[in-house]
């Protein structure tokens, strides 16, 4: 999934440094989480951003949250049909909020 994310970002014309930064943030979150990021639930993100990164600079929190948001948007856009089949409507439930 991550390689597809990188290719999509590169195809969109993002600078290599921006893509490396996003991947680095995602890798740090995945290392903390210990599982694939697509398994992350809102409570896990709350713990990470509210407790683990509590003392981190606001720019770090912002960059990580933007990388995670972009990654989940990529997953939803690229894998919407599979997500719907696996979850019984997860992606459509998210888009109505």
N, C-alpha and C positions, 0 to 999 in steps of 0.2 A: 504494500500500500504506500509506503513511504517513497519508494522509487517512482511510483506513478505520480505522487504529489510533487516530487522534484521535477519530473518531466513536464507536468502541467504548468508549474510556475515558470520554468525556463521557456516553455512555448509561449507563455503570456508576455515574455520579454523582461522579466525581472532580472536584476543584476545578480551575478553569482554570489556576491557578498550578502545580499538580502536573503537569498535561498539558503546559504550556509547558516546564516543567523537563525532563520526559522527552524531548520533541521536541528541545529544545536539546542534550541529551546525545547523542541519536541523530544529530543533524546534525553535531556536532563529530566523532563517530566516523566518520561517512560522509565528511566532508571529509578526515580523515586517511587513510582507507582508499582513497578515490578511486574507489570503485565502490559499487553498491548493497550494503547491509548483508547481504542474504540470500546474497551471494556469499562472505561471511566464513567462513573455516575456523577450527577451534580454534587452529591455529598462529598465525593472524593476531590472534586475541583474546589469545593468550599474549603476543605481541609488544607489542600495544597496552597491555595492563594491566601487564605485567611490565617493559617498557622505557620506552615513551612516557610512561606515567603514574607511573613509579617514584617520582619526587620530589613527586608531587601529594599533597595531604592525603588521608587514608584515607576521609573522607566523600565526596570527589569520586570516588574509585575505586569506592566502594560504590554511589553514586547512578548512575554510568554503567553498572556491571555489572547493577544492578537494572533499569535502563531497557532494556538490551540483552536481558536474560533475558525480560522482559515482552514485548518486541517479538517475539522468536522464539516465545514461547508463543502470542501472538496469531496469528502466521503459521501455526503448526502447527494451531491450533484452527480458524481461519477457512478455511484452504486445504489441509486434510489430504488430500482426494481428489486435488487437483491435484498436490500434492507426491508422493503415492504414485505417481501416473501418471508424473510426470517423473523420479523417482529410483528407481523400482522398490522402494519400501518404506522410504524414509528416515524417515518419521514413525513407522512402526511399530517400526523398529529403535531409534529414540531412546527410545520409551516403555518398552522392555523393559530398559533399563539401570538 
